[in-house]
Amino acid sequence: MKDLKNFKQWVRRNSKRRGMICHFYIEESEKQEEKDKTKKPKQKQYYTKADYAFFNLLNDTKDWIVKGTMHHGITDKYGNLSTTPCLNCFEINKEFFTALELLHDEGNDKFEFGVIFNRNKLRRHFGGDKVRNVDDWKHDKPRPSKGQCWLYDIPKRKWALYPFNFCQVVRVKLQKTDLRELAIEAIPIKTIMGFLVRKQDYRGISNLPKVKENDIDVFPLL
């Protein structure tokens, strides 16, 4: 696959001493929901999760606006879910390339848009303690405190992220605001290095990063 080969070469040229992580905007397809008759049909929305990515592309703000989500990770010893808002990402490495190949071979009705961040610049912006690798939690270990639950995952639950379930998860901790405790952050556009998009969206998206006045590469790999 020529596009994947080009992407691998680009990563090797640009990731040295920077590190790259990818955050996906995900949308379950209606077909997938129809397959599972046990689930209650979702209320139709006026926008999808991926629309947040297109909103960022189309506005002329020189930042990338993200919304943190809670309940990432495992529960504490009392069964409480984590309330730490995070941006869930994957490290771009050999396992990530393998997942992209599987996505291409098996079809994709879930991953709509990927933003590739410069990990080192994120660490400088947020602080090193807020951009962390996630470890697999082992059942013979004591449960962490509620404030540390976002740093762990249970491997079998990561299958929901297939084919990226074997990739290294990296989470960016965001701060809650005073408005309903929403976690919304403006990330400097200079932290973004590239986009992964669907092939049918490539032509429409490839020129849009110029609005941000930043050198962002676009790859039609989803």
N, C-alpha and C positions, 0 to 999 in steps of 0.2 A: 504494500500500500504506500504509494508515493507520498501522500500527505503526512502519514505517520512518520515516515523516514525523514522528511524535512523537519518535522516537529522535534524528533529526537536530536537531530544535528543542531537545531536552534537551541535546545535545552543545554546540550553539552557546551556550546559556545558561550552561553549567557549565564549559566547557573553557578559557575565557579566563584567561591567566596561570597555568594549572595544567598543561595538556596532559593527554591521555588516551591510554593504551595498553591493548590487550586481549590477554590470554593465553587460549588455547583449550585445553580438555581434549578430546582427539581420540580417537575409537575407530573403527577400520576395521570396517565391517559384515561379517557372515559372508557375505552375498551377494556383496560385492565380492571377498572372498578366493576364493570358489568360481569366480568368473569367470577367475581367473588359475590355470590348471592347472599352471603351471611352479613355483609356490611350494609348499614343503612345508607341510602343514597345521599351524597353530599348536596348541600344547597348550592345552586349555581352562583358563581361569583362574577363580579364585573371585571375582575382582573385575575391573572394567574401569578404564581410566585415568580415566574420568569419575567413578568411585566416590570418588576422592580429593576431588573438589569436593563431593560430597554428604556425605562424612565431615566436611568443614569446616562445612557448613551445619548439620549435626545436633548437633555437639558445642558445648558452651557456653564454649569457649576464646575469649577476646577477641582472638585473632590468627587469621591465615590461614596454614596450614601448606603450604609448597610444597617440592617435591623438584626440584633442579636436574638436568639431563641433560647429558651430554658429547657430543663429536663434532659440535658445531655449527660451521658455517663451512667453511673450506678447509684443505687440508693445507699443511705447511711445505715447504721445499725438499728435505727428506729423505723426504717422503711421509707424515709422521706426522700423525695426526688430533689435533685439539685435545682436551686433557683438562680444559679449563676448563668447569666446570659452569655452566649458564645457565638462565634462564627466558626462553623465546622468546615475543616479543610483537609486535603490529602497532600502528603509530600510527593513531589514529582520525581520519581525514581524508576528503577527497573520494574517494580511491581505495578506502578502506575501505567507504564507503557503496555504491560501485559493486559491490564484491565481495558485499556482503550482498544486493543486488538479484539478482545472478546466482545466489546460493545459493538464494534464494526461487524464482526462475524455473526452475532446473534440478533442484531437489531436493537434499536433503542427507542423506547416510548416513555422515557423518564428523565434523562439528563438533557436539559435544554440549552444551558449556557454555563460556561466556566470562566471564572476570572482568575488569572494567574498573578499571584502577588510575589514581590520580592520579600522574602522572609526577613532578611536582615534589616530592611527599611521598616518593616512592620514592628520589629523588636525595638528599633530606635524610637518609633512613634509612640507605641503603647507601653514599652518597658519589657525587658526580657522575661519577667515573671508572668507576663500576660499572654505570651505566645509560646505554647508548650506542647511537647509531644505527649500523646495519650498512651498509657500503658494498659495492657490486658490485666484485669483483676483475677487473681487466683483464689479459689474458694477456701484454701487453708490459711489465708491471710485475714487479719481483722479488717472490718469495714472502716473506710476513712471517715473523717468528719464531713458534715454536710457541705462545708466550704471547699472541700477537696475532691468531692465526688466527680466533678467535671473532668478530672485528670485520668479517669479510668473507664474502661469499657469491658463488657462481658463478650468474649469472642463470638459465641453462637448468635447473639443478637445483632451482630454486624452484618448478617446475611441480608438484611433489608437494604444494605448499601451495594449489593452485588451489581457489577463485578469488581467494585472497588473495596470489597470487604477485607481483602488481604493487604491493603495499602496502609501505610503509617498515617494514622489520624493526627492532625495538628489542630488545636483549638486556640482561638483568639478570644480572650476574655474582654467583654465590653462592659461599660458602666451603665447602670440604670439612671434614667432621668427622673425629674420630679413629676413628670406627666405620666400618671398611671404606671410608674416604674418601667416605662418602655426603655429599651436599650437601643438607641439610634446613634450611630457615629458617622462622622464625615472623615473618610480616610483620604489622605493626600493622593492625588492621581499619580504622582511620581512613584508610588509603591506598586503600581500595576505595570506588568511587563507584557501581558498577552491575554487573548480571549480564545476560548474553545467554543465553536458555534456549530449549529446544524448546517449541512451543506446547502440547503435551500435558503438559508439566511445569510450566507457568506457575502453575496454581492451587495445586499442592502446594508450590511454592517461594516464591511471592509473600509469604507471611507469615513464612517462616523467618528472614530477616535480622534480625527483631526480637530473636531470641535473642542476636545479637551486639551489641545496643544501639547500632546505627549506622544512619544514614539511607542505605539502599542501594536504588536503583531497579532494577526487574526488567523486562526487555523480551523478549517472546516472538518472537524473530526468527530462530531457527535451525530 
